[in-house]
Amino acid sequence: LLGRGFYFSSTRLVSDFYAIPDPHSGSKRILICRVLVGRPCRGSSDIAKCPVNFDSTTNFSDTYVIYSNRQV
């Protein structure tokens, strides 16, 4: 939705929605990370790397996409 990268949300409920339950226990796991989003711009589905002069893409709500695992 916002590009091809690593997706993070500032809202636990968004992350929980995408977490896949364990088939045996039904429990879900999410990682809590510190992410450097830097200067974000609006994302789109055709983005494969971050645009020049920006550090991440976002929907300007609660979801951010980064394109380098060095930002986590």
N, C-alpha and C positions, 0 to 999 in steps of 0.2 A: 504493500500500500504506500509506503513512504520511501522505498528504495531498497537496494540489495545490500544489507549490512546487519549489524547487531542491534536488536531492538531492546529498548528499556523503557520502563514506565515509572513515573513518580507516584503512581497509585497502585497499591497492592492488588486491588480488585481487578485491574486490567491484566496484570501478570497472572493472577489466579485463573482468569478466563482462558488463557492460552496454555496453561499447564496441563499436561496429560496425566490422568490418574493412573496409578499403579494397578495393573489388572488383578492382582491378588488382594491387595488391601483397600484399594480405592483412594488411598491418600495421594496428595499432590505435594510436590516440592518446588520451591522457587528459590533463586539465589538473590541475596541482598547485596548489591554492589554500589560502590562509589564510582560514578561515571563523570568524566570531564566532557561536558557537552559544548563548552566554548561558545562560539558565535553560531547559533543555529539559523537555518533558512527553511522555507517550506519545502517539504519532500514531495516526491511523486514516484510512481511505480517504475519509471524507466531510468532512475538514477542508480548507477553501479559504483560510483565513487563520489566523495563529497565535492561539491562545487568549489572552485577557487575562491579564496578569501573567507570560507566558512569551515566550521569544524564538525557540524552535525546537521541532520535534517529533523524536522518535527512537524506535527500537526498543530502546533501552538496551543496544545491542550495539556496532555500528560504523557505523550509518547515521543521518544527521541530515538534516532537511528545514528549510530556511529559507524565509521568505516575502517577503523583501526583498533585492534584489540589492545593497543598501548593506552587507550583512553579509559580503560577499565582498571 
